[in-house]
């Protein structure tokens, strides 16, 4: 029979505990080990002699030793509820083993606490597995956290990208709409210019033949009265064609230095006669503004049109109209372009502004106010605002309109400010003042047959020999054949094939001294800019009356 283990336990209890596969020990009232079974010795890789009579906490790992000592002392000093807990022990080879400890009190016959008995289960593998699992879990959580952050950043980036794309698409649609609107207005301008050109040719014939007929009737006769009415109506029609040409940006312009503030001051009396008597006109004019290059009469007409529209917007109610001038710097693209595919360049701009406290307009109406003959009034007044746009376009300017229902309207026109002291002025040949002779040969070039017949009749009646040509090629051929005898050329600028500008340059190269009078309903500057340094003897605007033609020829002959 095996010898009993050292200690104070014996009998049946000792035998049962000694043979347990679970480690077990007993402590006295001081926490010293007084009995161990072989399973604990194997677990700690120590002999019973190495364990017995040692404080139990001496086998605990250093970091938990003090905690263990205090816990054992507390439990042995007074009876407390014992539970299950974990503690790390150090084996003989220095390795660590984690034990799950189940405790119970050892009591004497009288129930007095003699110490504690503990059962120790090795859970090191489980703890290592839990620790490994915890590390894996932490790693997964870290990866999930990192991935979540990456996804949040990606989502935020995509959100910003989508917002920027929506803004870009919105801006693109806005620019596309503006481009389409500008192109539509330019197309309408080309159409208006073409119609005005045809009308000018027709009016030239009507006014010319009416003038010739009027010269043949008896003064004071009823026929003469009727012819005067025809001429008056034709003159009114000519004014309308000039508005159409202004809308197309190809009207007649005489460029000069213009002081916008002074122009407004000089136009006040006329404005007061145009606007409603219930309107209070207020001027806010900036002093010492830079000059702008423009046609004074066209700019004045623009101001009158804007003031008239502002007065109409008051709708017979009392209100205010402000006219302001000023100077501002505009960056590239800040001002709207009136030409498709072009950008208003950065620079200093002098502005003319007309504002009112009238009924205002919604966005749809603002988008249509420059359409020809569009009006919000009961009866339209023709080409007021479209003409304003055409004049602005021809002056290389821009327009800004701000309006809202019941908030009034502000229209601001921008003109490029002149920076240098000198203005580029067209080099015009001084007109000769000698009397118009009743002899000589003149070449008339025009693609409209009625105008050629009319001009021939007027000039032959004045004693001139007239040669004619229907287009540029025929004009050059006739000029070559009669080069020595042709004294002057009346040359239409707008013709199919070779236009008047090319014919003029060819004539100037062949015979520079030939007096050439250019004739057109379009803007003189539009063509003279293509002529280089050469300049015609004069420019005759269509439609014209016979006396205007003869007076001009007498000045250049």
SULZIMO-V124263 format. One record per helix or strand of 3 or more residues. SS is the DSSP state (H for helix, E for strand). FROM is the first residue (numbers start at 0). LEN is the number of residues. If there is no record, write none. Layout:
# SULZIMO-V124263
SS/FROM/LEN ; SS/FROM/LEN
This chain:
# SULZIMO-V124263
H/10/8 ; E/22/5 ; E/31/5 ; H/37/7 ; H/47/4 ; H/55/4 ; H/61/16 ; E/83/7 ; E/95/12 ; E/112/10 ; H/123/93 ; H/221/27 ; E/254/4 ; H/259/15 ; E/278/6 ; E/291/4 ; H/295/18 ; E/318/12 ; E/346/10 ; H/362/4 ; H/383/11 ; E/397/6 ; E/408/9 ; E/440/5 ; H/448/13 ; E/464/5 ; H/471/10 ; E/485/7 ; H/499/11 ; E/514/6 ; H/523/5 ; E/537/4 ; H/545/11
